[in-house]
Amino acid sequence: MKLKLDENLGVIGKSLLQAEGHDVMTIFEQHMTGAQDERVYEICRDEGRILVTLDHDFAHTLRFPPETTAGIVVIECKGRLSPSMILERMKELAVMLRTRRNNRELWIVEPGRIRIHEPK
């Protein structure tokens, strides 16, 4: 799958996802640091990439409808945010991607589960 890691993730999980066979780009690599959410959304849509982010704004499906993109994944970390916590959520995402494709859906990756909001 083609994925794009938002700037709030940096490169955390990139090598993990690449080892699983995914095509992974980052906002930083494309010199888009500081880009507005709408621009990030449009770029991911145009590139056919699933956006992976910590930004809960992308979970607002009226503002950012996942069905017009390859999909959106919001990583949910409870408590104090740390690289190790983010990496754990990325591992859970990688496991899920082994058995299911994100087909224009919003996925919320929480500790121990992934909530999937399918298009209506």
SULGI-V177965 format. One record per backbone hydrogen bond with DSSP energy under -0.5 kcal/mol. NH is the residue of the N-H (numbers start at 1). CO is the residue of the C=O. Records with the same first field share a line. If there is no record, write none. Layout:
# SULGI-V177965
NH=CO  CO
This chain:
# SULGI-V177965
3=1  23
4=50
5=25
6=4  52
9=6
10=6
12=9
14=11
15=11
17=13
18=14
19=15
20=16
21=18
22=17
23=1
24=22
25=3
27=5
30=26
31=28
32=27
35=32
40=36
41=37
42=38
43=39
44=40
45=41
46=42
47=43
48=44  45
49=44
50=2
51=71
52=4
53=51  73
56=54
58=55
59=56
60=57
61=59
63=60
64=60
68=65
69=66
70=49
72=105
73=51
74=107
75=53  73
76=74  109
77=75
86=82
87=83
88=84
89=85
90=86
91=87
92=88
93=89
94=90
95=91
96=92
97=93
98=94  95
99=95  96
100=96
103=101
104=70  102
106=117
107=72  105
108=115
109=74  107
110=108  113
113=110
115=108
117=106  115
118=116
